Amino acid sequence: MSESTLAQPIEQALKSKAEDRVSVASNWQLVWWRFRKNRLAVLSALVLIGFYIVVLFPDFFSTQDHEFTDAKLAFIPAQGFHFFNGLTPSPWVPAVVGKRNLVTLRMEWNVDETKQVPVRFLTQGYKYKLFGLIESDLHLIGLADQKSEDRIYLLGTDRLGRDQWSRLMFGTRTSMTVGLIAVALSVILGVLLGGISGYFGGWADLIIQRFIELLQSLPTIPIWLAMTAALPRDWGPIEVFFAITVILAFIGWTTLGREVRGRFLSLREEDFVLAADLAGCSQLRIILRHMVPAFMSHIIATSTLAIPVMIINETSLSFLGLGIRPPAISWGVLLQEATNIQTLALAPWLLTPGIAVIVAVLAFNLVGDGLRDAADPYSR
């Protein structure tokens, strides 16, 4: 008997086993199996996981206190990080040397590549409270010699001598959290009001749809201007943070509400919904237990694509001075430092928060596209 003849039963057995595995798999397993085939989406998901690790531990990733100011250290250029000293794995950054300009009397800083400042991973630094509870001084990167007067400026400093890298870590926490919370509120409003509109119909459907049309017909920027201008100027960063989140959610739920309504209109006539109704299930249970899970993967994919829109909106509002305000830090607040042409000429590294915005938005879009394709049973 030939080898090909012997191999056929084995191949058929493996194929049958794979088909059995697919036939009993849940919808979430099928979505995951299809999603992980999209390597670009998986890579983008890893990038987002990295962003949200920074969101959880910004102090750990910071090299200095993000609130420390010293005008004498203004506009220090970014120090390049080196992992090797020759062929030896020994991380270091070049030192910065300052010299006062005799004409403008301004301190001018330059990177001196000939002088190395040794750095170390997982070392001690300034003290902070992890999650506001646990005291710690552990940082990802710090000086190898704690007694040294040198400092690390991975992304340089701004006009007040504040470390741009440390401020970027805290700005990431704010901007990424605003997008996530705003989309969560939008999903709640969209599913709730869209579900009521599609399931009950009648006057409820008429009122909700006219309200959605009213919101969608209003120009977005004037609405942002009006609602943010109504915020009291004496509000603290936390109050402004939640107010901006509510504003973004209030404007952003309408599209999902329309989509949920359409899905409910088609699902309410399905056999499993009628069977649940005949079995005596309450309307709330039918909606939450039977109808919403039927297209939960679509909601997740849509939400993933909505998060970058929220991030862009928050960044734009903060950049224009209408959103989160200093001393709070977000990507938009950091980009405010780069609005001056003279500042950009002196310190182009202040544009690095814009790179973070681009990377985060692109990653969210790629993950959203991957989830949408994975959740669509008719996609190829």
Helices and strands as residue ranges (DSSP letters): H 3-23, H 27-35, H 39-56, H 58-61, G 71-73, E 82-85, E 88-100, E 107-130, E 134-143, H 164-200, H 202-217, H 220-229, H 237-252, H 254-267, H 271-278, H 283-285, I 286-291, G 292-295, H 296-319, H 331-336, H 341-346, G 348-351, H 352-375
